[in-house]
Amino acid sequence: MVGVDNFNGTDAQLATFQSSTGATYTLLKNGSVATGGNFYSLYGDRDNYVVVNKQGIVRYNADPKYFYGSRYHLEELTGCIDSLVSQAVAVTPFAPKSLALSSVPNPFRAGTTVELAMPSPEATVRVTVHDLAGRLIATLWDGPLEAGVARMAWDGRVSGSATAPSGIYVVRARVGATTMSQRLVRLR
């Protein structure tokens, strides 16, 4: 797996990204320059996911299929990658360096994946979605979590299964005594 910097950032900016996200994969610098191919021009703009096989053939590219901000489709990526893997390898799950809450994509239309980075296991974790008035819209997780990155999908529906209207929502994660929140933007 390689992360491509389409903004041609400095070494310090890439190091900051890597330490703040806990990324353990290689970060390719200068993805928008002509030397060696221009990732931006070849495979689409930012927030894109591309799977290339060993022969260099693009097997999956979310850019032509989805709008910017809604290209993260884990089931499609996993399905494509699984079809290319010929041998399973045991991988030790990585533990993030710090507690963090994020969502991909954000803003979103159909759904988003909320990611909670957990540096250590916790017995009491609750992840919820609220409207701006503080009313509970959906509960994404309620229980213990192991160390690592937990991913929870929110399909933009209220707990009673009605579709939530477009607007701004708040995802809140309570991990033990710590509470974090992040705004989510649901588009039409």
C-alpha positions in Angstrom: 0.0 0.0 0.0 1.3 3.5 -0.9 -0.1 6.9 0.0 0.4 9.5 -2.8 0.9 13.1 -1.9 -0.9 15.0 -4.7 -0.2 18.4 -3.0 3.6 18.1 -3.4 4.2 18.7 0.3 7.5 19.1 2.1 9.2 16.3 4.0 8.1 18.0 7.2 4.4 18.1 6.1 4.5 14.4 5.2 6.2 13.5 8.5 3.4 15.5 10.3 0.7 13.6 8.3 2.4 10.3 9.1 2.7 10.9 12.8 -0.8 12.4 13.2 -2.5 9.6 11.4 -0.3 6.7 12.5 0.2 5.8 8.9 2.6 2.9 8.6 2.6 2.7 4.8 5.0 4.3 2.4 4.2 8.0 1.4 5.1 8.8 -2.2 6.2 12.4 -2.5 5.4 14.7 -5.4 2.5 12.8 -6.9 1.4 15.7 -9.0 4.7 16.3 -11.0 5.4 15.1 -14.5 8.6 13.2 -13.6 7.8 9.5 -13.5 4.1 10.0 -14.3 1.6 12.3 -12.7 -0.7 10.4 -10.3 -3.1 13.3 -10.2 -3.6 13.3 -14.0 -3.5 9.6 -14.5 -5.8 8.4 -11.7 -7.9 11.4 -10.6 -7.7 14.1 -8.0 -7.5 13.9 -4.2 -9.4 11.5 -2.0 -9.1 8.7 -4.5 -8.5 5.0 -4.1 -6.6 3.0 -6.8 -5.6 -0.7 -6.8 -2.8 -1.7 -9.2 -1.8 -5.3 -9.7 1.7 -6.7 -9.8 1.7 -6.3 -13.6 1.0 -2.6 -13.3 -2.7 -2.9 -14.5 -5.2 -0.7 -12.7 -7.8 -3.1 -11.3 -9.8 -0.5 -9.4 -10.1 3.3 -9.6 -12.9 5.1 -7.6 -12.4 8.4 -9.4 -14.6 7.8 -12.5 -17.3 6.0 -10.4 -17.8 8.4 -7.4 -17.8 12.1 -6.7 -15.0 13.7 -4.7 -15.7 13.2 -1.0 -17.5 9.9 -1.5 -14.9 7.6 -2.9 -14.1 5.4 0.1 -16.0 2.1 -0.4 -14.3 -0.4 1.8 -16.3 -3.4 0.5 -15.2 -2.6 -3.1 -11.6 -2.1 -2.2 -11.4 -5.2 0.0 -13.1 -7.3 -2.8 -10.7 -6.1 -5.4 -7.6 -6.6 -3.2 -8.9 -10.0 -2.0 -9.2 -11.1 -5.7 -5.5 -10.3 -6.2 -4.1 -11.9 -3.1 -2.8 -15.4 -3.7 -1.5 -16.2 -0.2 -2.7 -15.0 3.2 -0.1 -13.5 5.4 -0.5 -13.0 9.2 -0.2 -9.3 10.0 0.0 -8.0 13.6 -2.6 -5.2 14.0 -0.9 -1.9 14.5 -1.8 0.2 17.6 -2.2 3.9 16.9 0.0 6.3 18.9 -3.0 8.3 20.2 -6.7 8.3 20.5 -8.3 9.9 17.4 -11.7 10.2 15.7 -12.2 10.7 12.0 -14.7 9.9 9.2 -14.2 9.1 5.5 -15.7 10.5 3.4 -16.8 13.8 5.0 -18.9 15.4 3.5 -20.8 12.4 2.3 -24.0 11.5 0.5 -25.0 7.8 1.0 -22.8 6.9 3.9 -19.6 7.5 5.8 -17.1 5.3 7.8 -16.3 6.6 11.3 -12.8 5.5 12.4 -11.8 5.4 16.0 -8.1 5.0 16.6 -7.5 3.2 20.0 -3.9 3.1 21.3 -5.0 0.6 24.1 -8.0 -1.6 24.7 -11.0 0.0 26.5 -13.9 -1.6 28.3 -16.3 1.3 27.8 -16.7 2.8 24.4 -19.8 4.5 22.9 -19.9 6.1 19.5 -23.0 8.0 18.6 -24.3 10.5 16.0 -26.3 13.6 17.1 -28.0 16.5 15.4 -26.9 20.1 16.2 -29.6 20.3 18.9 -27.9 17.4 20.7 -30.6 14.8 20.0 -29.4 11.2 19.5 -29.7 10.2 15.8 -27.9 6.8 15.8 -25.7 4.6 18.0 -22.7 3.2 16.0 -21.0 1.3 18.9 -21.6 0.6 22.5 -19.2 -1.8 24.2 -15.6 -2.8 24.7 -13.0 -2.2 21.9 -9.5 -3.7 21.4 -6.4 -1.6 20.5 -6.3 -0.6 16.8 -8.5 1.2 14.4 -12.2 0.4 14.7 -14.4 1.3 11.7 -18.1 1.9 12.0 -20.4 2.6 9.0 -23.2 5.2 9.2 -25.5 5.0 6.3 -27.1 8.4 7.1 -30.2 6.9 8.7 -31.8 7.6 12.0 -32.0 4.7 14.4 -35.6 4.1 13.4 -34.4 3.5 9.8 -35.7 6.8 8.3 -33.1 8.7 6.2 -31.7 11.7 8.1 -32.0 15.0 6.2 -29.0 16.7 4.7 -27.2 18.9 7.1 -24.5 19.0 9.8 -24.3 16.2 12.4 -21.9 15.5 15.3 -20.3 12.1 15.8 -19.3 11.7 19.4 -17.0 9.0 20.8 -16.8 8.4 24.6 -13.8 6.3 25.4 -13.6 5.7 29.1 -13.5 9.2 30.7 -12.5 10.9 27.4 -15.0 12.3 25.0 -14.2 13.4 21.4 -16.4 14.8 18.7 -16.3 15.6 15.0 -18.7 17.3 12.6 -20.2 15.3 9.8 -21.8 16.9 6.7 -24.5 15.0 4.9 -25.2 16.2 1.4 -28.3 15.6 -0.7 
